[in-house]
């Protein structure tokens, strides 16, 4: 049945400016004057609702959206197991349709590129889910891996190592603070040196330019591990906003800058904590945190800012701790077993070194 629409500039024929008539049965819009079909395949009927799983299985008309996380991007064709044709009738000859179904599976699974992508996409999905990073990072890693596969950069190399390198690159592209050490812990059977090698290899061969990591991106992660308050996090962001762009801090580790700003923020907010606690949360040494703190305090003094009044007073204590740490690292070794070991570089190392049992000398044999 044809339905006449209200006159509108969008519902007029482009040939004779006649009024268009819609046909819900065929999904077309036809001009009432010249008979030209203006539009086709229109969905004019109401959407059908489903209340049970059986009705949803019968009435759905779309599949999963296309995604780079699928080895075939979700666009593969397969033969269903229901043995029903397009008209909904049961297919009588099972042997022929089973043979076609088996041949279709063999054609898809025997391709080496498909096998490689299938394994890589599963690994990317597994690692990103364990790390708790979002879908954009996984999609970016899948895109980089596909490009590397097209350029034949993966042949003869570890799929797991390349996957870890692509995830690390994707984390840097999206500003997600994740280190190679964290990715290596999730994988387990991959070496950190190999991941670093594949990371540099992909950057060099694919000419990828990753942005420099920002210290502010690591503050929330370190604060969560150290169990610091949101007030301290906001104060640390203010400190980084004041001194983060200074040339004196260029080339410094962004994680160490974030850890130092959090330690100074705890002093200002009276949420006192130890340098060791923040250093362990940031995976850096206490000496590094202390040096970055002193550098930030000097920059705040040079800017004549009143952002760190308590930290400036405590800076004398930080300066006094430096000679003590240097003297502790140069303590004489009591036993011959520890003579070949290097001095500890932080408080945690000094504690572990003090727990070592000295080696007893061998008794003479008679």
N, C-alpha and C positions, 0 to 999 in steps of 0.2 A: 504494500500500500504506500502510495506516494504522499508525502506531507509537505505542504507549502509553508515556507518560512517567512518571517517578518522581513520587510525590505531593509537592507543594510548595505553599506558600501562594500563590506567584505563578502556579502552573499549575492553579488551581482555577477553576471556572466562577463568574462573579459572580452568576448567577441562582439556580442550585441547589446550588452548591458541589461539583459533580461534577468528575471528573477529565477533563482535556483530552487529546485525541488529535491528534497532528500528522499532516498529509498532505503529504509532500514533493512530490507531483505538482502539486498546486494551490497549495501554499504557504499552507495554512490550518490553524488549530487549532480543532477542533470538540469540544464537550462530549459525553462518552460517555453522559450521562443524558438531557438535554433536546434535544440536537442543535443548540444555539446556536453560531454561528461566533464565536469569541472574537477571533481575529486573522486578518489577511489579508496576502497578499503577503510571506510570510516567505522569506528566503534560507536554506534548510536544506541545499542541496547544496554539495559542496566546490567551491572556486574553481578554475576551469580555468586551467591554465598554458599559456604560449605560449613557444616556443623560437626562432621565426623571425619575420621581419617580416610574412610572409604570414599566419601564425597570429595574430599580434597584431592585424592589420587585420581579421581575421574575428571574433575573439572579444571585442574591447573593447565595453563596454556604457556607458561614460561618456565625456563630452567634457571640454573644458577648464573649470576652475572659473570662476565668474562673477567679473569684475573690473571696477573702475571705469576701468582703463586702456584698455579696449576701448570703441569708440564705441557699441556695442550691448550692453555689459556681458557679452558672450559668450553672449547668450541669443537670438541671431537664428536664424531657420530658413532653410535653403537647400536647393535640389534638387541632389542629387549627380549626378555625371557617369557613374555606372556603369550607369544604365538598368535597375535591378533593383528589383522591388517588395518589399513587406514579407515575403513568403513566400520570397524568394530566387530567384524566377523572372525570366527575362529579359523585358523589356517589348518587344513587337513594334513598336508604332507610335512611331517615333523623332521624327517631325515634330511631333506634339502635345506630347510631353514637352519637346522642344527649345524650342518656343514658350513653354511655361510657365516653363521655366528662364530664358529671356531676359526675359520679363516680370517675373519675380521680381527679377532683377538691376537692371532699370530702376527698379522701384518702390523698391528700397533706396537706390540711388545718386543718384536725382534729388531726394531730399529735401535742402533747404538745411541744415537742422539736422544731418542725418547727415553731410553733407560737412564742415561746420564742426567737428563733434566728431572726425571721422576725422583731419582735418589737425592739430587741436590735440593729440589723444592721441599721434600720431606725434611731434610736436615735444616734448611733455613727456617721452616715453620717450627720445628722442635726447639731450636736454639732461641729464637725470638720469644717463644712462649715462656721458656724457663727464665730468660732474662727480664721478662715483663715489659718489653718495649712494644710499641704500637704497630699496627698494620702498615703505616707509611714506611717505616724502616724496613720491614720485610719485603714490601713491594719494590723499594729502591734496591735492596740487595739482590732480589730476583732479576731485576732489569740489568744490573751490572753483570751478573753471572751469565745471562743470555747473550749479552754483547761479547763477553770473553769467550763463550762457546762458539759464537759465529766467527771470531777471529782465530779460532783454533789455538787458544792459549792454555787450554786445560788438558790437552792430550799429553799423556805421560806424567801428569802431576796429580797430587792428592786432591780428590774432590772435597774432602772435609777441610783441608787447609785453605783451598780457594773460597769455600763457603764462609769460613771464619773471616777471611780477609774482606770479602764483599760486605759482610755484616758490619765489620769495623769501619769500612768506608762509608756505608749508609748511615751509621751512627754519627759520624763526623759531618756528613752532609746535612742531616736533619737536626743537628745540635743536641743529640742525645748523649749524655755523659756516660760512656761505657769504655772500659779499658781493655787492652788485649788480654790482660791477666784474668779478668772476669769471663771473657769469652773462652779462654783456654780452660778454665775450671769447669765450664759447662760441657765442653767437648770431651775433655778427659784424656783421650788418646792422641792429642795433637801437641806438638812442641811449640813453645812460645816463639822460639827463633824462626821456626818454619812459617808461623803465621805472620811474623814481621817481614820475612823475606817475600812471601806472596803478596803482602800489602804493598810493599815498595815495587814489586814486579808489576802489579796491576796498574799502579799509578804511572809507572814509566811507560808501559806498553800501550795503555788505553788513553794516556794523556789526560788524566783526571786531576782536577785541581780542587782539593778539599779546603774548606775555610778553616782558619785557625780557631781552636776551641776557646770559648769564653769562660773565664773563672766563675762567672755568675751561674753557669749551667750546672756546676758541681756542688753548689752550696746546699741545695735542698737534700741531695743524696747523702752528703757528709753529715748534715744536721740530723737526718733520720737515724743514721747509724749511731751517732753520739747522743741521741735523744735530747736534742736542744729544742728550746721553745721557738715559736714563730716570731716572737719579739726579737730574739737574737738573730734570726735569719734576716729580718728586715734591716736591723742595724748593720749586719755584715754587707748587705747589698748597698747601703749608703756609703760604707767605707770603700767598697770597690768602685762605686760611681765617682768618688772623689779622686782616688789614686790609681785606678785601674789602667788609665790611658797614659800614664807617665812613662817616659822613655827609660827611666831607671829600672822599671820592672819588665821591660821588653826582653823576651827570650827566657823568662822564668817559667817554671812549670805551672800551668793554670790551676792544677789541683792544689799545689802548695800555697798559691795565693788565696784560694778559697778557704783553705784550712787556717791560714794566718788571720784572715779577716774574721772568721768565726771565733777564733780565740780572743781577738781584740774585742769583738762584740760581746762575748761573755763577761769580760771585765767591765765593760760599760753598763751592761744590764744587770750586774751583780749576780749573774748565774755562773758562779765560779766553777770551773772544771780544770782538769789537768791538761797539759800539752800532750802527754802520752795518749790520753783518751782520744783526742782529736786526731793525733798523728796515726793511730791505729785505724780510725774510721776512714781517714783519707789515704791510707797506705803509703805514708811518707815517714821520714824520720823526725824526731823532735828537734834535732839541730836545724833542719830545714825550716820547720815552723817558726823556730825562734829567730832565725836570720830574716825571714820574710816579715815577721812582726816588727823587728827593728827598722827595716827599710821602710815599711809603711808609716811607722811613727815619725821617721825623719821627713818623709814627704808631707805628712800632715803638719808638722812644725814649720816646714818651709812655706806651706800655703797659708799660715796664720789662721788655721781653722780651730774651732773649739769642739770638734767632733769627738776627740779622744782625750778628755781631760784625765781620766783615771789611768788610762794606758800610758800616758806620758809620764805620770808619777811613778808607775811601776816599771818604766823602761830602765831605770837604774838597777832594779833587781835582775832584769833580763841581761843587762850588760855584765853584772856580777856573776851570773851563771856561766858565762862563756869561758873564763879562765878555769873554773872548776871542772867543766866538761873536758877541756883540753888536757888538764892535769890527770883526770881519771883515765883518759885514753892512753897516757904515757906512763902508767903505773908499772913498776918492775914486776917481771913474771917470776913467781915463786918456784915453780916446778919446771922440769924439762919437757913435760908433756904439752904444756901450753905455750912453750917458747916460740913455736912455729906458727901459732895462730895470730891473725891480725887483731889489733885492738878494736873493742866494740865501738860502734858509731852512735848509739843512742842509749837511753835508759833501759830499754827492754834488753838490748844486747849485753849491757853490764850485769843485769840481773841473771841472765842465762849463763854468762861466763862465771859468775860467782858460785853457781850450782854445780860446776864440773868437778869430778873427783880426780885428784892428782894421781898420776901414774907412779906405782911403786917400782923401785929398781929390781932388776932380776937378781936372784940369789946365785952365788957361784956354784958351779957343779964340781963335786969332788970325785 
